[in-house]
């Protein structure tokens, strides 16, 4: 259970000012709370899995005697993947959020510069925006730009946890 304490300490550190970075506090607290609540729920799943682990190990050794050592190795890899699934899910969620932010930032920047991606022809076309459209686009671009570091920090933290 030390693993969960490490992750929760990381999430609490990310909620504040990690490494002196000034992040968006409401978004940081929201993401930190979402991931922390998910970790707390997953902790109970792991406790349940540990309670039935002796039965699963006995069953896998019985099958291992019949089918060989490769089956035992594959079962060990499956157990490892099950016990680290919560980190992979947090990584996938943070990666998807990061990709959405990057895609929308690029799209808003293109509109701000007077160009847009034509989906049907798969090329960049020029577009002219009215003043009100340009104003709304600028507002969205600035909001995304100021929220992006918070999302990026969570993405890089979970990337380091999963890869490292």
Phi, psi and omega in degrees: 000354176297329179300316180292323178296322178296316180293317179294324175295321176298316180294322176294323177293321180290335178293330181273229178246085184291123178064022180083005178283136177268101181259170177287115186295312181297317179293321178297318178293321179297308180297319178297318179292321178298311181292323179293318177296321177297319179295321179294321176294318182293333178298320178290327175295318179295320177299318177295318179295323177293331179289329179260005181298318179301319178296317180295323178293318177297318179295319180291325177291326176296314178293328178295326177294326181276325188250350173109180185288328181300321178296321178296318178295319180292325177292321177298319178295320178296319176299317179298318179293323178293318183284348175247013182296327181296323178291321180294320179294318177298321178296316182295319179295314180292326178294318180295319177297319177297316180296321178297316179296315181297315180298315181290324176298316179295320179295315179294322178295318178298316178297321179297325180276355177090020176230159178214158178272121177272112185290321184291318182264354179055055178206172179264125178245160176273152177215147179250127180254144174286169182298320180292322177294319179295323178295313179296320178298319179295320177298313178296319180297317180292320177298313179296321181294322180280335177274342185300318181300325179295314179295321181295321180296317178294320178298313181292327178295313180287330174295317178295325179291319183283316182283318184274000000 
